[in-house]
Amino acid sequence: MSKLTRQLIIAGVVLAVLGGGLAALLLWPEGAVTPSGPTETVPPIAYAKPINMALDDVLSIDYTAEKGNPYTITLRRGDDGDLKLSLSPRRTGFTYDEELLQASVRAAVTLEGCTLLRENVPDSELSNFGFDAPLISWTINTPDGVYALQLGSPSGGGDGVYIRAADSGDVYILPYASGMAFARAEYELRALRFLPDYQTSVAATEALNYFEINGAEAPFTIRRLTEQEAEENPLAAMYRFTAPISWYCDSFYLNKELLTPLFTVGFDAVVEDDPEDLAQYGLDAPYTVALKDKNGWQATLLIGRQHESGGRFVMQVGIDTVFIDRTGDYSFLSVNFDSMIHKLFWIHNIQDVSRVDYDFGNFRRTLTYNVTEGAFAGTYQGRPVGEDNGRRLYIRMLQTRVNSLLDADAVPGAYYGSMAITLRDGTVHKMELYSVTSRVYGVIFNGEDTRLTVHKSTIDELIELMEVIDSGGTIPM
């Protein structure tokens, strides 16, 4: 090869290299970084779904879920433009959760996040995707036609569920959460509530006015006092027992032992509609709780056995459905109503009292009071009484306490005596005592048999204190 030929070859190579480099520089974007290795392009997700329509196009949706009965959700626009939904056929005794209905129709129509998996799957292979026993089938009815779809089994990864139009072999994947938003049985759309929605426990306490509890202990009934009764009652109480005794409730213990746990009971989920065997739930011989409120609502809760994993089986009279309540506090079933009885018989400020009469057979004494914030005046058997004796005797009388309950078959004996407080407004509260045993008296208060007793020693002590005054002494602190 001649020297000239070699020079021409070298010059051509240089020009080729320079030309390629120049072309690369011309094609490379300004400011771009030279890649250090091979690059891989990730294709965008191909969102696709078997139907494309707006919610405004839908008249109704017919659902046939894997469990439960078929149902239809009908859509309409109200005069205010808001979407109104109704479910049929309705299960007697229930309303339906509006938020769940809204979520169901939106998810069933929009199919959010749906992607195409495979086209033209043969009929013989559709069962591989769960379409032979779909989680739910639904038909969307529109003015322009009917669109039937099926939701098959969860996808292999568990984060999706297979979906298709019922007349198509194209299989799609819907995100699991999107599918579960409408793959619901009718009973899962019910608004499960036992107590009305009082918003707060304070509102519930003010509304509920009747409780009839038949639990593990003796049954009892409590009602709220009327406004007039509350003004006239001798104790700071808002409720009273009507069975098996007739007396006031201690507000603190009533709230602690009955109201607070009672407000937690309810329904978490449906177990069975139209049950044939109540014994398996312990509902063949249930505990019962009957409630009423001032708005006219009333209901009776039937309480069965505890579930092995926690909670209790419950029913409501008038609704033929067994529920599970996993969060309710049923401690009130074991409460002995004796713990909620107000142990005192009266509480009155001495400034509101004009007279006290003691009549124990041959022992009769009368005190009068005219007490103000800054002065004490009173008489004992018509003679002035000192402040120490006047106040101390009055306080000891207020401390008269419930001793026990009368046995169901106990019959009070002979009349023993009475104590009576007369208030400045003329109201009289009178306690009459009848012998029951050698140690206790049965109590009739304001003409009503309370089925309560006081201990004989309590009355004997009051007589002894008045004898101290009779002797010219001072009642000790």
C-alpha positions in Angstrom: 0.0 0.0 0.0 1.4 3.4 -1.0 1.9 6.2 1.4 -0.8 8.2 -0.3 -3.3 5.5 0.1 -2.6 5.1 3.8 -3.0 8.8 4.4 -6.4 8.8 2.6 -7.7 5.9 4.7 -6.6 7.6 8.0 -8.2 10.9 6.9 -11.5 9.1 6.1 -11.6 7.4 9.6 -11.0 10.7 11.3 -13.7 12.4 9.3 -16.1 9.5 10.2 -15.3 9.8 13.9 -15.7 13.6 13.8 -18.9 13.4 11.8 -20.4 10.9 14.3 -19.4 13.0 17.3 -20.8 16.1 15.6 -24.0 14.3 14.9 -24.3 13.2 18.5 -23.7 16.6 19.8 -26.3 18.0 17.5 -28.9 15.4 18.6 -28.1 15.4 22.4 -30.5 17.9 24.3 -28.8 20.9 25.8 -28.1 20.4 29.5 -28.7 16.6 29.4 -26.5 14.3 31.4 -24.8 11.5 29.5 -26.3 8.2 30.7 -23.8 5.8 32.4 -25.5 2.6 31.2 -28.4 1.1 29.3 -31.9 2.6 30.1 -35.3 0.8 30.4 -38.6 2.4 29.5 -41.5 1.5 31.9 -44.8 1.5 30.0 -47.6 3.5 31.5 -50.5 1.6 33.2 -53.2 0.9 30.7 -56.3 1.8 32.6 -59.4 0.3 31.0 -62.7 -1.0 32.1 -65.6 -3.0 30.7 -68.0 0.0 30.9 -67.7 3.8 30.6 -70.5 5.8 32.0 -71.3 8.6 34.4 -73.4 8.2 37.6 -75.9 10.6 36.2 -76.7 8.0 33.5 -77.8 5.4 36.0 -81.4 4.7 36.9 -80.9 1.8 39.2 -78.5 -1.1 40.0 -79.6 -4.7 40.7 -77.2 -6.6 42.9 -76.9 -10.4 43.5 -74.3 -11.0 46.1 -72.6 -14.3 47.0 -74.5 -14.2 50.3 -77.9 -12.9 51.2 -80.9 -12.0 49.0 -80.8 -9.9 45.7 -81.6 -6.2 46.1 -81.9 -3.1 44.0 -80.6 0.4 44.7 -82.6 3.1 42.9 -81.1 6.5 42.1 -82.8 9.8 41.7 -82.0 13.5 42.0 -83.8 15.5 44.6 -85.1 19.0 44.0 -81.9 20.3 45.6 -79.9 18.4 43.1 -78.5 15.9 45.6 -78.4 12.2 44.8 -81.2 10.3 46.6 -80.8 6.5 47.1 -83.3 3.9 48.2 -82.9 0.1 48.6 -85.5 -2.5 47.9 -86.8 -4.9 49.1 -86.2 -3.5 52.6 -85.7 -5.7 55.5 -88.4 -5.1 58.2 -87.1 -3.1 61.1 -84.1 -1.6 59.4 -83.0 1.6 57.8 -79.9 1.6 55.5 -76.6 3.4 55.8 -76.7 6.3 53.4 -72.9 6.5 53.2 -72.6 2.8 52.3 -75.3 3.1 49.7 -73.5 6.1 48.1 -70.2 4.2 48.1 -71.7 1.1 46.6 -73.3 2.8 43.6 -70.3 5.0 42.9 -67.8 2.1 43.0 -70.0 -0.2 40.9 -70.2 2.4 38.1 -66.9 4.2 38.1 -64.7 1.0 38.6 -61.9 3.2 39.8 -58.4 1.9 39.0 -59.6 -0.9 36.6 -57.0 -2.3 34.1 -57.3 -4.8 31.2 -55.7 -8.2 32.0 -56.5 -10.4 29.0 -58.8 -10.2 26.0 -61.0 -12.9 24.6 -60.7 -15.5 27.3 -62.5 -18.7 26.2 -65.6 -19.6 28.2 -63.9 -22.8 29.4 -61.3 -20.7 31.2 -63.5 -18.1 32.8 -63.9 -20.3 35.9 -60.2 -19.8 36.5 -61.0 -16.2 37.4 -63.9 -17.1 39.7 -66.7 -16.1 37.3 -68.5 -19.5 37.8 -69.3 -18.4 41.4 -68.9 -14.6 41.4 -68.5 -12.5 44.6 -71.3 -10.3 43.2 -73.1 -9.8 39.9 -74.7 -6.5 39.2 -76.8 -5.0 36.4 -76.7 -1.2 35.7 -79.9 0.1 34.3 -79.8 3.2 32.2 -82.2 5.0 29.8 -80.0 3.7 26.9 -79.7 0.0 28.0 -78.7 -2.6 30.5 -75.1 -3.5 31.5 -74.5 -6.7 33.3 -71.1 -7.3 35.1 -69.5 -9.8 37.4 -66.8 -9.7 40.1 -64.9 -12.9 40.2 -62.2 -14.1 42.7 -59.3 -12.1 44.1 -56.3 -12.0 41.9 -53.2 -14.1 42.6 -51.4 -11.2 44.3 -54.4 -10.6 46.5 -54.4 -6.8 45.8 -57.1 -7.0 43.1 -60.2 -8.9 42.0 -61.2 -10.1 38.5 -64.0 -8.3 36.7 -65.8 -8.6 33.4 -68.9 -7.7 31.5 -71.2 -10.7 31.6 -71.4 -11.1 27.8 -67.6 -10.6 27.2 -64.5 -12.7 27.5 -62.3 -9.7 28.3 -61.0 -10.0 31.8 -60.0 -7.0 33.8 -58.5 -6.4 37.3 -60.1 -4.0 39.7 -58.2 -2.9 42.9 -59.4 -5.0 45.8 -60.7 -1.9 47.8 -62.7 -0.7 44.8 -64.4 -4.1 44.5 -65.1 -4.5 48.2 -66.8 -1.1 48.2 -69.8 -2.6 46.3 -69.4 -6.4 46.8 -71.8 -6.3 49.8 -74.7 -8.4 50.8 -78.0 -6.5 51.6 -77.5 -7.1 55.4 -74.1 -5.3 55.2 -75.8 -2.1 54.0 -78.1 -1.9 57.0 -77.7 0.8 59.6 -77.1 -1.3 62.7 -78.2 0.6 65.8 -80.1 -0.3 68.9 -80.3 3.0 70.8 -81.3 6.1 68.9 -78.5 8.4 68.0 -78.6 10.7 70.9 -75.2 12.2 69.9 -73.9 12.3 73.6 -74.4 10.3 76.7 -75.8 13.5 78.4 -78.5 13.7 75.7 -79.2 10.0 76.1 -79.6 10.4 79.9 -82.0 13.2 79.4 -84.1 11.4 76.9 -84.3 7.8 78.3 -87.0 7.7 81.0 -87.7 4.0 81.5 -85.5 0.9 82.2 -86.7 -2.6 82.8 -83.8 -5.0 83.4 -84.1 -8.7 83.8 -80.6 -9.9 84.2 -78.6 -12.4 86.3 -79.8 -10.7 89.5 -83.3 -9.9 90.6 -85.3 -7.9 87.9 -85.9 -4.3 88.5 -87.7 -1.3 86.9 -86.6 2.3 87.0 -88.3 5.4 85.6 -87.3 9.0 85.3 -89.1 11.5 87.5 -91.4 14.1 85.9 -90.4 17.7 86.3 -93.0 18.2 89.0 -91.9 15.1 90.9 -88.3 16.2 90.7 -89.2 19.5 92.3 -91.1 17.8 95.1 -88.9 14.7 95.8 -87.2 14.6 99.2 -83.8 13.7 97.7 -81.5 14.9 95.0 -82.6 12.2 92.6 -83.8 12.1 89.0 -84.9 8.4 88.8 -86.8 6.0 91.1 -87.4 2.3 91.3 -91.0 1.2 90.6 -90.2 -2.6 91.1 -89.5 -4.5 93.2 -89.4 -1.5 95.5 -90.8 2.0 95.2 -87.9 4.3 96.0 -85.4 6.8 94.6 -82.1 5.9 92.9 -78.7 7.1 93.8 -77.7 9.2 90.8 -74.0 8.4 91.1 -74.3 4.6 91.3 -77.1 4.6 88.7 -74.8 6.3 86.2 -71.9 4.1 87.1 -73.5 0.7 87.2 -76.4 1.0 84.7 -76.4 4.0 82.4 -72.7 4.1 81.5 -72.4 0.4 80.4 -75.9 0.4 78.9 -75.0 3.2 76.4 -72.3 0.9 74.9 -74.6 -1.8 73.8 -75.6 -2.2 70.1 -75.2 -4.3 67.0 -71.9 -4.8 65.2 -72.9 -7.3 62.5 -75.7 -9.5 61.4 -75.3 -13.2 62.3 -78.5 -14.7 60.9 -81.9 -13.6 59.6 -85.0 -15.6 60.5 -83.2 -17.9 62.9 -84.7 -21.3 63.5 -82.6 -22.4 66.4 -82.3 -19.7 69.1 -80.8 -22.1 71.6 -77.5 -22.1 69.8 -77.2 -18.3 70.6 -78.6 -18.6 74.1 -81.6 -16.6 73.0 -84.2 -19.2 73.8 -84.2 -17.9 77.4 -82.5 -14.5 77.1 -81.8 -11.7 79.5 -84.0 -8.7 78.6 -83.6 -4.9 78.7 -86.7 -2.8 77.9 -86.2 0.9 77.3 -88.3 3.9 76.5 -87.5 7.6 75.9 -89.4 10.8 76.1 -89.7 11.0 72.3 -91.8 7.9 72.0 -89.1 5.4 71.1 -89.2 2.1 72.9 -87.5 -1.2 72.3 -86.6 -4.4 74.1 -83.1 -6.0 73.7 -82.8 -9.7 74.1 -79.3 -10.8 75.3 -78.0 -14.3 74.7 -74.8 -16.1 75.5 -71.3 -14.8 75.0 -69.5 -15.7 71.7 -66.3 -17.8 72.0 -64.2 -15.0 70.5 -65.9 -12.2 72.6 -69.1 -10.3 72.4 -72.7 -11.4 72.9 -75.4 -12.6 70.6 -78.4 -10.2 70.8 -81.8 -9.6 69.2 -84.4 -6.9 69.3 -88.0 -7.7 69.8 -89.8 -7.1 66.5 -86.7 -7.8 64.4 -86.2 -11.4 63.5 -82.4 -11.1 63.2 -79.5 -12.3 65.4 -76.7 -9.8 65.8 -73.3 -9.9 67.4 -72.3 -7.1 69.8 -68.5 -7.2 70.2 -68.1 -3.9 72.1 -71.0 -3.7 74.5 -70.4 -3.7 78.3 -73.0 -6.0 79.7 -71.8 -5.8 83.3 -75.2 -4.3 84.3 -76.7 -7.8 83.9 -74.9 -8.7 87.1 -75.7 -5.6 89.1 -77.8 -6.1 92.2 -80.2 -3.2 92.2 -79.7 -2.8 95.9 -76.4 -1.0 95.1 -78.3 1.7 93.2 -80.9 2.5 95.9 -80.6 5.9 97.5 -79.8 5.0 101.1 -81.2 8.2 102.6 -84.9 9.1 103.0 -84.6 12.8 102.7 -82.3 15.7 102.1 -83.5 19.2 102.9 -81.6 22.4 103.7 -82.7 23.4 107.2 -83.5 26.9 105.9 -86.3 25.3 103.8 -87.9 23.6 106.9 -90.6 25.1 109.1 -91.5 22.1 111.3 -90.5 18.5 112.3 -92.8 16.2 114.2 -91.9 13.0 115.9 -94.7 10.7 116.9 -93.5 7.4 118.4 -96.5 6.2 120.4 -96.4 7.8 123.8 -93.3 9.8 122.8 -94.2 12.9 120.8 -92.0 15.9 120.1 -92.3 18.9 117.8 -89.6 21.3 116.6 -90.1 24.5 114.6 -87.3 26.2 112.6 -86.9 29.7 111.3 -83.3 29.6 110.0 -81.7 32.1 107.6 -78.2 32.4 106.2 -77.1 34.4 109.1 -79.4 33.5 112.0 -80.9 30.5 113.8 -84.2 30.4 115.6 -86.3 27.5 116.6 -88.5 25.9 119.3 -88.7 22.5 120.9 -92.0 21.7 122.5 -92.9 25.4 122.2 -89.8 26.6 124.0 -86.7 28.2 122.4 -84.1 25.6 121.4 -80.4 26.3 121.1 -78.7 26.2 117.7 -76.4 23.2 118.7 -79.3 21.0 119.8 -81.6 22.2 117.0 -79.2 21.6 114.2 -77.6 18.4 115.6 -81.0 16.7 116.1 -82.1 17.7 112.6 -78.9 16.3 111.0 -79.2 13.0 112.9 -82.8 12.7 111.5 -81.5 13.3 108.0 -79.0 10.5 108.5 -81.8 7.9 108.8 -80.7 5.3 106.3 -82.2 2.4 104.5 -81.3 -0.8 106.4 -82.5 -3.5 104.0 -85.2 -4.6 101.7 -88.3 -6.4 102.8 -88.5 -10.0 101.8 -91.0 -10.6 99.0 -93.4 -12.5 101.4 -92.8 -10.2 104.4 -96.0 -8.5 105.8 -95.4 -5.4 108.1 -97.0 -5.7 111.5 -98.4 -3.2 113.9 -98.0 0.6 113.4 -95.2 2.0 115.5 -94.9 5.7 114.8 -93.8 8.4 112.3 -91.6 11.3 111.5 -92.6 14.2 109.3 -90.9 17.2 107.8 -93.0 20.2 106.8 -91.3 22.7 104.4 -91.9 26.4 104.3 -93.9 26.0 101.1 -96.3 23.6 103.0 -95.0 20.4 101.5 -95.0 17.5 104.0 -92.8 14.4 103.8 -93.9 11.7 106.2 -92.2 8.4 107.2 -94.5 5.9 108.8 -93.0 2.9 110.6 -94.4 -0.6 111.0 -92.9 -3.5 113.0 -91.4 -6.2 110.9 -89.1 -8.0 113.3 -87.7 -7.1 116.8 -84.9 -5.1 115.1 -86.4 -3.4 112.0 -89.3 -1.4 110.9 -90.9 -1.4 107.5 -91.3 2.1 105.9 -94.3 3.7 104.2 -93.1 7.1 102.8 -95.7 9.7 101.8 -98.3 7.0 101.8 -96.4 4.6 99.6 -95.1 1.2 100.7 -91.4 1.4 99.8 -90.6 -2.2 100.7 -87.6 -0.8 102.6 -86.7 -1.0 106.3 -84.9 1.1 108.9 -83.1 -0.4 111.9 -84.8 0.0 115.2 -81.6 1.3 116.8 -81.7 4.4 114.4 -85.1 5.4 115.9 -84.1 4.6 119.4 -81.1 6.9 119.0 -83.3 9.8 117.9 -85.5 9.3 121.0 -82.3 9.3 123.2 -81.1 12.6 121.7 -84.5 14.2 122.4 -84.3 13.0 125.9 -80.9 14.8 126.2 -82.7 18.0 125.3 -85.5 17.2 127.7 -82.9 16.9 130.5 -81.4 20.3 129.7 -78.3 18.8 128.1 -76.5 19.3 124.8 -76.4 16.7 122.0 -72.8 15.7 121.4 -71.2 16.2 118.0 
